[in-house]
Amino acid sequence: SPTPIRICATQVPTEVSTVGQQSELRKCPSPTPTVNQKSNQQKTRVTKTALKLLTGPNQGLPIDNDLSSSVISPTTPVVVTNVNVVNFDQNFKVLHFQQYTLLDNSWEVYVGSFVSTTHDALFLYDRTLGEGRLLSFDANLHISHYQPIHNLDANWEVHSGDFMGAGRSQVLLYDPSTGDAQIEVLKSDLSVADQKSFSGWGINQALYVGHFGTPTLNVMLYDPQAVQSTFIAFDTSLTVDHQFTVSGWDNRWQVLIGAFLDRSRCLAAHNCSMGDDILVLNRQTGQMQQFVFSFGTQYQVVDNRSQGYTRNGVATMPSLIPVDASNFSLLSTLSTTIRDEELY
């Protein structure tokens, strides 16, 4: 593969003509570091490079043509960067700065813990082309893993989280026009290990993710038309293990999921567990409410109402009634002056 050209401060390299020789493109000079008088002060390592393949064990990554170090123009190859990746040190100073080129300009960018719980990666989604890309970086912000996903539908909503207790996030895709959903299970190198498909989740739902009393992440489907919300939990194989529907809110309410307030009261009363809250805001009245939902144990109890027939000599069949101990409760209500605004 061609050797990437270092990025200049301007997008187009300077053309240099020499007498009797063919014109050539002058490469950027290597930056000269500034000498710091204080030798004990840590220097910030800032680099500006085009796509740089790693050498050694990561050599030969499958880089597609859409992630490149140069753009071919009608006259000369010109390096045009449109992606900047930055990380910081403990003092929030720039530690590394890398530039990359994505030839397509329609990518949506999502972040998730796809490598591990402590190592995030990117999911790029192009609705027009039906393409996805997963990529992660090493400590120097060089690309360490890069995996393509093809044939994606154009109407997916993208969410991420560990729904199965795998120690890394999965990609959850939901189509509000059909009610279908799909979960991409990833390996640590970001390749797809498995794919789970779901149907019947309902159309035009607002999908939220949160921890609702289980160690893994759960799904909440909010239906403002039916004024109800459905909570879904999965087992380790991503089979729906628990589903519970409660009365919800109409379209006047905005819904936020997060651990917002102190749960000590409901924990002391043993009617909730640690996890996320559901904060809702009425955009018309400014009223704000905090709810908590926790998945509970599912079991069956004997229906004792048949014992009266047994005493009268009438044969009866044993009857078991399913019981779901999941809990949904209102914790607090607050009046605010917020009107016609969105909360984030």
Steps between C-alpha positions, in 0.01 A plus 500: 500500500624856435679680779270762660607864454525718809222755528591865428336794669326569167291236327690516169878442499717767333594418141871556427630531142866443416668582170523197272331280759147384556289688753476338838303543822701631792430302815445671830814557707522320831398730785786628711428456871529805721768468765351526844723659763326301772628149440276345760181617329323232296490574127178465308529249216304634205520338157317566179506199273281349236372146541791304642491122504659348806805280461576182687209282620238738360650523153267437208172632639212471249468871421221561248519769234271727702764548770809627324801726516436681170226614268558460127431829321483541119862623498696385802442298817423748777481419869179636650431423865151522643536306828692622806557265795628654824574373849616682813731452796402528867520880475265510199781600267509351152707182516452360148341647189444280195332587171327252269306508175154352440414521131125483563349799680174336615627309803315524831736444795406302814719413799479181706710272720530252215856383583460471878343682794804730511569533126255683276474470123306673221208376293460687171165467322417612144126477438530584132747224415377255764851468642644487850858520628640412841841634597709540813826674585814420695667723762649719226164531320615279212229270366532159667180330379282568198201287396233565234129409522309487172134499390358709783146633465457875472260556790685360799522691829835422661552419869776318685561329831569165660160328491637146559782537755778443245739758647471721191218684324285374217343711223120518531309603187126584506276587205201708620322458165476120531553424870795274414825501693843346463797458734854462367721300738866597460833339576783696660646566153162655403408222256138380517473179705121462486184680398162483673177616332175601671154593374179631651656773711236743374520783249581862581633417845760714673775260605708567811765289671572488872572282801168401652590271788721256306880484461469535122351781294126490422266654243199726557257552210295815558171523310348850541194408292405200712624683816706205615859379527636148457819386674707218349786301656718240328686191615862416416400371155296817423169318525228721649495380859257748655245743358275729703259776389388793717280805453714783371477855368347669198687716248501806732781342700870481432676192637857480633678189632783526754599474866383852587392499865559324829333158516554447872128524580380229266805283575415518870141403421625207287286603202784584259859409425806690388485621142356779291205729559238618253468878505203645311422866428160635399586760236170684551478524879868472597422215739787255544465150643749231597402136452688181572452160338664176611459156351385254766473125538247311292329206669167315525260452793220251549146633448328402829157598372457145367507353853129569545414267214727231648312509831175444310640190333554662161826405330715801409818555306788671682520865397815712510491879473811673357634783716753763394666689785631780276446841654417835338447794735502879520770629734463878483329791325648845439344818360735695272485804273626301200266541203532383140865404541699181449709351780821305441 
